[in-house]
Amino acid sequence: MVDIKKVIRKHGFTLEKVASELGVSKSTMTQFVSGNPTLSRLQDIAGVLGIPVSELVRDVDASPTEGLVCPYCGKPIKVVKA
């Protein structure tokens, strides 16, 4: 899933503005975008931003291996095609 906060900023909004439009507090909005939001909540956010929900659930610009980290040491994992 994409970083929803980045998508919000990309569309000229702030967490505060989206929270206000949804009638929730900024801290509640932060919980929505930092956790595992429901489809209904994603639809609400997408509606405020005027975008399709698909823009919030997949990152078409990222490579499939971008952001991989070792679960044991936390270091980035670089995947090289053999």
SULRA-V323659 format. One record per residue. N is the residue number from 1. RES is the residue in one letter. PSI is psi in whole degrees, 0 to 359 (none if undefined). OMEGA is omega in whole degrees, -180 to 180 (none if undefined). NEAR is the number of other ideal C-beta (glycine too) atoms within 12 Angstrom. Layout:
((N & RES & PSI & OMEGA & NEAR) (N & RES & PSI & OMEGA & NEAR))
//
This chain:
((1 & M & 150 & 180 & 22) (2 & V & 166 & 173 & 27) (3 & D & 105 & -175 & 19) (4 & I & 326 & 179 & 36) (5 & K & 321 & 178 & 26) (6 & K & 320 & 179 & 19) (7 & V & 319 & 179 & 32) (8 & I & 312 & 180 & 33) (9 & R & 321 & -180 & 18) (10 & K & 328 & -179 & 18) (11 & H & 15 & 173 & 21) (12 & G & 18 & 180 & 13) (13 & F & 166 & 171 & 26) (14 & T & 164 & 175 & 20) (15 & L & 321 & -180 & 29) (16 & E & 317 & -179 & 20) (17 & K & 315 & 179 & 19) (18 & V & 318 & 178 & 37) (19 & A & 315 & 180 & 26) (20 & S & 316 & 179 & 16) (21 & E & 328 & -180 & 21) (22 & L & 352 & 180 & 28) (23 & G & 32 & 178 & 11) (24 & V & 167 & 178 & 23) (25 & S & 163 & 178 & 15) (26 & K & 321 & -179 & 21) (27 & S & 324 & 176 & 13) (28 & T & 318 & 178 & 21) (29 & M & 319 & 178 & 30) (30 & T & 319 & 178 & 20) (31 & Q & 320 & 179 & 18) (32 & F & 311 & -173 & 29) (33 & V & 342 & -180 & 33) (34 & S & 337 & -178 & 16) (35 & G & 221 & -180 & 14) (36 & N & 85 & -175 & 13) (37 & P & 149 & 177 & 28) (38 & T & 163 & 177 & 15) (39 & L & 321 & 179 & 15) (40 & S & 317 & 180 & 13) (41 & R & 320 & 178 & 26) (42 & L & 321 & 178 & 31) (43 & Q & 320 & 178 & 21) (44 & D & 312 & -179 & 25) (45 & I & 315 & 179 & 36) (46 & A & 322 & 178 & 28) (47 & G & 318 & 178 & 17) (48 & V & 318 & -178 & 31) (49 & L & 342 & -178 & 30) (50 & G & 37 & -178 & 16) (51 & I & 163 & 174 & 23) (52 & P & 150 & 179 & 17) (53 & V & 328 & -178 & 25) (54 & S & 333 & 179 & 16) (55 & E & 340 & -180 & 25) (56 & L & 346 & -174 & 34) (57 & V & 351 & 176 & 23) (58 & R & 147 & -177 & 16) (59 & D & 98 & -177 & 19) (60 & V & 343 & -179 & 14) (61 & D & 339 & -176 & 13) (62 & A & 146 & 174 & 14) (63 & S & 157 & -177 & 12) (64 & P & 339 & -177 & 12) (65 & T & 358 & -179 & 13) (66 & E & 132 & 176 & 16) (67 & G & 7 & 177 & 15) (68 & L & 134 & 177 & 15) (69 & V & 151 & 178 & 14) (70 & C & 127 & -179 & 10) (71 & P & 347 & -178 & 8) (72 & Y & 313 & -176 & 7) (73 & C & 345 & 178 & 8) (74 & G & 4 & -180 & 9) (75 & K & 148 & 177 & 10) (76 & P & 145 & 177 & 12) (77 & I & 124 & 178 & 15) (78 & K & 124 & -180 & 13) (79 & V & 124 & -178 & 13) (80 & V & 129 & 179 & 6) (81 & K & 127 & -178 & 7) (82 & A & none & none & 3))
//
